[in-house]
Amino acid sequence: MKRHLFSQVPRHGVTLVETAIVLSLAMTVIVGLLELVVFMNRYQSCSHAVRRLAREAALRGSRSGPEKTVWGPTEITTTASSSHDIAQIVRPWLMMVRPEDVTIRIHYPDGDNHRGDRVQIDLSYPFTRTSRLFGVSPSMVKTITSTMEIAH
């Protein structure tokens, strides 16, 4: 009777190795999904803040009423942590983003702030991954833009 060479080798460690491989892949997918959720949450909150600010800027043209301060036509750049009216409008909508890291830029592509001219809002914020890949946590600056026509 011939016996195979490998029939005597115990296979107890195979399950452990397979489990380690499957769990490491599963954890990578879970961490990646969590990273995506954090990124999308920050992006959506900043997008909403930009739209709110663009609506407000459209109402603060050269003919806006006395209850609203006129913005423009000079460019305005500030952070969301400042005491400017712009920061006070944006700050409540920023979730999971530090206001001091957010840069807001308002400019007028048509060169003026009269009715029918455009106002453009740029909001920039850094996004740093919460998980590290090979010990590196890359950071990138995301910019969200909204353009509206001035109504007043």
PyRosetta script that sets phi, psi and omega in degrees:
from pyrosetta import init, pose_from_sequence

init()
pose = pose_from_sequence("MKRHLFSQVPRHGVTLVETAIVLSLAMTVIVGLLELVVFMNRYQSCSHAVRRLAREAALRGSRSGPEKTVWGPTEITTTASSSHDIAQIVRPWLMMVRPEDVTIRIHYPDGDNHRGDRVQIDLSYPFTRTSRLFGVSPSMVKTITSTMEIAH")
pose.set_psi(1, 126.6)
pose.set_omega(1, 179.8)
pose.set_phi(2, -92.7)
pose.set_psi(2, 136.3)
pose.set_omega(2, 175.3)
pose.set_phi(3, -110.7)
pose.set_psi(3, 142.1)
pose.set_omega(3, 177.0)
pose.set_phi(4, -76.1)
pose.set_psi(4, 147.0)
pose.set_omega(4, -177.5)
pose.set_phi(5, -61.9)
pose.set_psi(5, -37.4)
pose.set_omega(5, -174.2)
pose.set_phi(6, -90.0)
pose.set_psi(6, -5.8)
pose.set_omega(6, -177.3)
pose.set_phi(7, -70.0)
pose.set_psi(7, -19.4)
pose.set_omega(7, -178.4)
pose.set_phi(8, -92.5)
pose.set_psi(8, -10.1)
pose.set_omega(8, -175.5)
pose.set_phi(9, -79.0)
pose.set_psi(9, 124.8)
pose.set_omega(9, 177.7)
pose.set_phi(10, -69.4)
pose.set_psi(10, 144.9)
pose.set_omega(10, -176.1)
pose.set_phi(11, -116.5)
pose.set_psi(11, 31.6)
pose.set_omega(11, -176.8)
pose.set_phi(12, -69.8)
pose.set_psi(12, -31.4)
pose.set_omega(12, -176.8)
pose.set_phi(13, -79.7)
pose.set_psi(13, -14.6)
pose.set_omega(13, -177.2)
pose.set_phi(14, -63.6)
pose.set_psi(14, -43.2)
pose.set_omega(14, -179.6)
pose.set_phi(15, -62.8)
pose.set_psi(15, -40.5)
pose.set_omega(15, 178.8)
pose.set_phi(16, -63.5)
pose.set_psi(16, -43.4)
pose.set_omega(16, 179.3)
pose.set_phi(17, -66.1)
pose.set_psi(17, -44.2)
pose.set_omega(17, 179.3)
pose.set_phi(18, -63.2)
pose.set_psi(18, -41.1)
pose.set_omega(18, 177.7)
pose.set_phi(19, -62.5)
pose.set_psi(19, -42.7)
pose.set_omega(19, 179.0)
pose.set_phi(20, -61.8)
pose.set_psi(20, -41.3)
pose.set_omega(20, 179.5)
pose.set_phi(21, -66.4)
pose.set_psi(21, -47.1)
pose.set_omega(21, -178.2)
pose.set_phi(22, -66.1)
pose.set_psi(22, -43.5)
pose.set_omega(22, 179.6)
pose.set_phi(23, -65.0)
pose.set_psi(23, -38.9)
pose.set_omega(23, 179.0)
pose.set_phi(24, -66.2)
pose.set_psi(24, -38.5)
pose.set_omega(24, 176.3)
pose.set_phi(25, -67.4)
pose.set_psi(25, -41.8)
pose.set_omega(25, 179.5)
pose.set_phi(26, -64.2)
pose.set_psi(26, -41.9)
pose.set_omega(26, 178.9)
pose.set_phi(27, -65.8)
pose.set_psi(27, -37.1)
pose.set_omega(27, 177.1)
pose.set_phi(28, -62.4)
pose.set_psi(28, -43.2)
pose.set_omega(28, 178.8)
pose.set_phi(29, -65.4)
pose.set_psi(29, -43.5)
pose.set_omega(29, -179.5)
pose.set_phi(30, -63.9)
pose.set_psi(30, -46.2)
pose.set_omega(30, 178.8)
pose.set_phi(31, -64.1)
pose.set_psi(31, -38.9)
pose.set_omega(31, 176.9)
pose.set_phi(32, -62.9)
pose.set_psi(32, -40.9)
pose.set_omega(32, 177.8)
pose.set_phi(33, -66.4)
pose.set_psi(33, -40.6)
pose.set_omega(33, 176.6)
pose.set_phi(34, -62.8)
pose.set_psi(34, -40.0)
pose.set_omega(34, 177.2)
pose.set_phi(35, -61.4)
pose.set_psi(35, -42.1)
pose.set_omega(35, 178.6)
pose.set_phi(36, -64.4)
pose.set_psi(36, -40.8)
pose.set_omega(36, 178.8)
pose.set_phi(37, -62.8)
pose.set_psi(37, -44.2)
pose.set_omega(37, 178.6)
pose.set_phi(38, -62.7)
pose.set_psi(38, -44.7)
pose.set_omega(38, 179.4)
pose.set_phi(39, -61.1)
pose.set_psi(39, -46.9)
pose.set_omega(39, -178.3)
pose.set_phi(40, -66.6)
pose.set_psi(40, -36.4)
pose.set_omega(40, 177.3)
pose.set_phi(41, -62.5)
pose.set_psi(41, -48.0)
pose.set_omega(41, 178.1)
pose.set_phi(42, -62.5)
pose.set_psi(42, -43.9)
pose.set_omega(42, -178.8)
pose.set_phi(43, -62.9)
pose.set_psi(43, -44.6)
pose.set_omega(43, -179.2)
pose.set_phi(44, -65.9)
pose.set_psi(44, -41.5)
pose.set_omega(44, 179.6)
pose.set_phi(45, -66.5)
pose.set_psi(45, -39.5)
pose.set_omega(45, 177.5)
pose.set_phi(46, -69.5)
pose.set_psi(46, -36.3)
pose.set_omega(46, 176.6)
pose.set_phi(47, -63.1)
pose.set_psi(47, -42.5)
pose.set_omega(47, 178.3)
pose.set_phi(48, -64.4)
pose.set_psi(48, -41.6)
pose.set_omega(48, 179.0)
pose.set_phi(49, -62.1)
pose.set_psi(49, -40.8)
pose.set_omega(49, 179.4)
pose.set_phi(50, -65.1)
pose.set_psi(50, -43.2)
pose.set_omega(50, 179.1)
pose.set_phi(51, -63.6)
pose.set_psi(51, -41.9)
pose.set_omega(51, 178.1)
pose.set_phi(52, -61.9)
pose.set_psi(52, -43.6)
pose.set_omega(52, -179.7)
pose.set_phi(53, -67.8)
pose.set_psi(53, -37.4)
pose.set_omega(53, 178.3)
pose.set_phi(54, -64.7)
pose.set_psi(54, -40.0)
pose.set_omega(54, 176.7)
pose.set_phi(55, -62.2)
pose.set_psi(55, -43.0)
pose.set_omega(55, 179.6)
pose.set_phi(56, -66.1)
pose.set_psi(56, -41.3)
pose.set_omega(56, -179.8)
pose.set_phi(57, -66.2)
pose.set_psi(57, -31.7)
pose.set_omega(57, 178.3)
pose.set_phi(58, -66.5)
pose.set_psi(58, -23.3)
pose.set_omega(58, 179.1)
pose.set_phi(59, -93.6)
pose.set_psi(59, -0.9)
pose.set_omega(59, -177.5)
pose.set_phi(60, -114.7)
pose.set_psi(60, 43.0)
pose.set_omega(60, 177.0)
pose.set_phi(61, -78.6)
pose.set_psi(61, -169.1)
pose.set_omega(61, -175.1)
pose.set_phi(62, -65.7)
pose.set_psi(62, -21.0)
pose.set_omega(62, -178.0)
pose.set_phi(63, -108.5)
pose.set_psi(63, 20.9)
pose.set_omega(63, 179.8)
pose.set_phi(64, -69.8)
pose.set_psi(64, 153.9)
pose.set_omega(64, -176.4)
pose.set_phi(65, -69.7)
pose.set_psi(65, 174.5)
pose.set_omega(65, -177.4)
pose.set_phi(66, -68.1)
pose.set_psi(66, -19.2)
pose.set_omega(66, -179.1)
pose.set_phi(67, -77.3)
pose.set_psi(67, -13.8)
pose.set_omega(67, 179.5)
pose.set_phi(68, -121.4)
pose.set_psi(68, 135.2)
pose.set_omega(68, 177.0)
pose.set_phi(69, -72.3)
pose.set_psi(69, 137.3)
pose.set_omega(69, 178.2)
pose.set_phi(70, -74.8)
pose.set_psi(70, 132.0)
pose.set_omega(70, 174.6)
pose.set_phi(71, -107.7)
pose.set_psi(71, 141.3)
pose.set_omega(71, 173.1)
pose.set_phi(72, 88.4)
pose.set_psi(72, 179.7)
pose.set_omega(72, 4.7)
pose.set_phi(73, -83.3)
pose.set_psi(73, 2.0)
pose.set_omega(73, 177.3)
pose.set_phi(74, -75.6)
pose.set_psi(74, 151.1)
pose.set_omega(74, -179.1)
pose.set_phi(75, -69.1)
pose.set_psi(75, 141.2)
pose.set_omega(75, 177.9)
pose.set_phi(76, -118.7)
pose.set_psi(76, 127.6)
pose.set_omega(76, 175.1)
pose.set_phi(77, -129.0)
pose.set_psi(77, 129.0)
pose.set_omega(77, -179.8)
pose.set_phi(78, -154.1)
pose.set_psi(78, 176.8)
pose.set_omega(78, 174.2)
pose.set_phi(79, -108.2)
pose.set_psi(79, 162.8)
pose.set_omega(79, -179.2)
pose.set_phi(80, -72.9)
pose.set_psi(80, -9.7)
pose.set_omega(80, 179.1)
pose.set_phi(81, -94.1)
pose.set_psi(81, -2.9)
pose.set_omega(81, -178.3)
pose.set_phi(82, -75.6)
pose.set_psi(82, 175.8)
pose.set_omega(82, -179.7)
pose.set_phi(83, -94.9)
pose.set_psi(83, 6.2)
pose.set_omega(83, -180.0)
pose.set_phi(84, -65.6)
pose.set_psi(84, 153.7)
pose.set_omega(84, 177.1)
pose.set_phi(85, -54.7)
pose.set_psi(85, -37.9)
pose.set_omega(85, -178.7)
pose.set_phi(86, -59.2)
pose.set_psi(86, -46.8)
pose.set_omega(86, -178.8)
pose.set_phi(87, -64.8)
pose.set_psi(87, -37.1)
pose.set_omega(87, -179.9)
pose.set_phi(88, -67.8)
pose.set_psi(88, -27.8)
pose.set_omega(88, 177.1)
pose.set_phi(89, -75.7)
pose.set_psi(89, -39.8)
pose.set_omega(89, -174.5)
pose.set_phi(90, -80.4)
pose.set_psi(90, -38.8)
pose.set_omega(90, -170.2)
pose.set_phi(91, -52.6)
pose.set_psi(91, -42.5)
pose.set_omega(91, -178.9)
pose.set_phi(92, -64.0)
pose.set_psi(92, -20.0)
pose.set_omega(92, -175.5)
pose.set_phi(93, -94.5)
pose.set_psi(93, -5.6)
pose.set_omega(93, -178.4)
pose.set_phi(94, -87.1)
pose.set_psi(94, 107.0)
pose.set_omega(94, 177.2)
pose.set_phi(95, -107.4)
pose.set_psi(95, 136.0)
pose.set_omega(95, 177.9)
pose.set_phi(96, 63.1)
pose.set_psi(96, 19.7)
pose.set_omega(96, 177.0)
pose.set_phi(97, -131.5)
pose.set_psi(97, 129.5)
pose.set_omega(97, 179.1)
pose.set_phi(98, -73.4)
pose.set_psi(98, 127.3)
pose.set_omega(98, -177.9)
pose.set_phi(99, -57.4)
pose.set_psi(99, -33.2)
pose.set_omega(99, -179.8)
pose.set_phi(100, -70.1)
pose.set_psi(100, -14.8)
pose.set_omega(100, 177.6)
pose.set_phi(101, -91.2)
pose.set_psi(101, -9.2)
pose.set_omega(101, -174.8)
pose.set_phi(102, -95.7)
pose.set_psi(102, 125.3)
pose.set_omega(102, 177.0)
pose.set_phi(103, -107.5)
pose.set_psi(103, 131.4)
pose.set_omega(103, -178.7)
pose.set_phi(104, -117.2)
pose.set_psi(104, 132.2)
pose.set_omega(104, 179.0)
pose.set_phi(105, -129.6)
pose.set_psi(105, 125.5)
pose.set_omega(105, 175.8)
pose.set_phi(106, -114.5)
pose.set_psi(106, 124.2)
pose.set_omega(106, 175.8)
pose.set_phi(107, -141.7)
pose.set_psi(107, 165.3)
pose.set_omega(107, -172.3)
pose.set_phi(108, -118.0)
pose.set_psi(108, 99.8)
pose.set_omega(108, -175.8)
pose.set_phi(109, -59.5)
pose.set_psi(109, -29.3)
pose.set_omega(109, -179.6)
pose.set_phi(110, -85.6)
pose.set_psi(110, -3.7)
pose.set_omega(110, 176.1)
pose.set_phi(111, 87.8)
pose.set_psi(111, -1.6)
pose.set_omega(111, -179.6)
pose.set_phi(112, -147.6)
pose.set_psi(112, 173.1)
pose.set_omega(112, -179.0)
pose.set_phi(113, -121.6)
pose.set_psi(113, 36.3)
pose.set_omega(113, 177.5)
pose.set_phi(114, -85.1)
pose.set_psi(114, 165.0)
pose.set_omega(114, 178.6)
pose.set_phi(115, -57.6)
pose.set_psi(115, 132.0)
pose.set_omega(115, -179.2)
pose.set_phi(116, 94.8)
pose.set_psi(116, -19.6)
pose.set_omega(116, 174.7)
pose.set_phi(117, -74.6)
pose.set_psi(117, 166.1)
pose.set_omega(117, -178.4)
pose.set_phi(118, -103.5)
pose.set_psi(118, 149.6)
pose.set_omega(118, 171.8)
pose.set_phi(119, -123.0)
pose.set_psi(119, 136.2)
pose.set_omega(119, -179.2)
pose.set_phi(120, -120.8)
pose.set_psi(120, 131.6)
pose.set_omega(120, 179.2)
pose.set_phi(121, -111.6)
pose.set_psi(121, 128.4)
pose.set_omega(121, 174.2)
pose.set_phi(122, -117.9)
pose.set_psi(122, 126.3)
pose.set_omega(122, 176.5)
pose.set_phi(123, -119.3)
pose.set_psi(123, 122.2)
pose.set_omega(123, -179.4)
pose.set_phi(124, -117.2)
pose.set_psi(124, 139.3)
pose.set_omega(124, 176.9)
pose.set_phi(125, -147.8)
pose.set_psi(125, 147.3)
pose.set_omega(125, 178.3)
pose.set_phi(126, -81.6)
pose.set_psi(126, 141.9)
pose.set_omega(126, 173.7)
pose.set_phi(127, -120.0)
pose.set_psi(127, 116.2)
pose.set_omega(127, 177.2)
pose.set_phi(128, -112.9)
pose.set_psi(128, 129.8)
pose.set_omega(128, 179.9)
pose.set_phi(129, -63.1)
pose.set_psi(129, 142.7)
pose.set_omega(129, 178.5)
pose.set_phi(130, -82.2)
pose.set_psi(130, -26.6)
pose.set_omega(130, 177.0)
pose.set_phi(131, -98.4)
pose.set_psi(131, 155.7)
pose.set_omega(131, -178.7)
pose.set_phi(132, -112.2)
pose.set_psi(132, 133.5)
pose.set_omega(132, 176.9)
pose.set_phi(133, -108.2)
pose.set_psi(133, 118.1)
pose.set_omega(133, -176.8)
pose.set_phi(134, 57.3)
pose.set_psi(134, 33.6)
pose.set_omega(134, 177.8)
pose.set_phi(135, 79.4)
pose.set_psi(135, 4.4)
pose.set_omega(135, -178.2)
pose.set_phi(136, -113.1)
pose.set_psi(136, 133.7)
pose.set_omega(136, 176.1)
pose.set_phi(137, -118.9)
pose.set_psi(137, 89.1)
pose.set_omega(137, -174.7)
pose.set_phi(138, -67.5)
pose.set_psi(138, 146.4)
pose.set_omega(138, 178.5)
pose.set_phi(139, -117.6)
pose.set_psi(139, 142.5)
pose.set_omega(139, 176.4)
pose.set_phi(140, -138.7)
pose.set_psi(140, 153.6)
pose.set_omega(140, 178.9)
pose.set_phi(141, -100.5)
pose.set_psi(141, 123.1)
pose.set_omega(141, 177.8)
pose.set_phi(142, -100.8)
pose.set_psi(142, 137.1)
pose.set_omega(142, 177.5)
pose.set_phi(143, -122.5)
pose.set_psi(143, 129.7)
pose.set_omega(143, 178.7)
pose.set_phi(144, -115.1)
pose.set_psi(144, 134.0)
pose.set_omega(144, -175.4)
pose.set_phi(145, -124.0)
pose.set_psi(145, 141.5)
pose.set_omega(145, 173.6)
pose.set_phi(146, -138.2)
pose.set_psi(146, 134.7)
pose.set_omega(146, 179.6)
pose.set_phi(147, -123.3)
pose.set_psi(147, 132.9)
pose.set_omega(147, 178.6)
pose.set_phi(148, -136.1)
pose.set_psi(148, 159.6)
pose.set_omega(148, 176.2)
pose.set_phi(149, -87.4)
pose.set_psi(149, 136.7)
pose.set_omega(149, -179.0)
pose.set_phi(150, -71.4)
pose.set_psi(150, 129.8)
pose.set_omega(150, -176.2)
pose.set_phi(151, -95.8)
pose.set_psi(151, -28.0)
pose.set_omega(151, -177.9)
pose.set_phi(152, -127.1)
pose.dump_pdb("model.pdb")
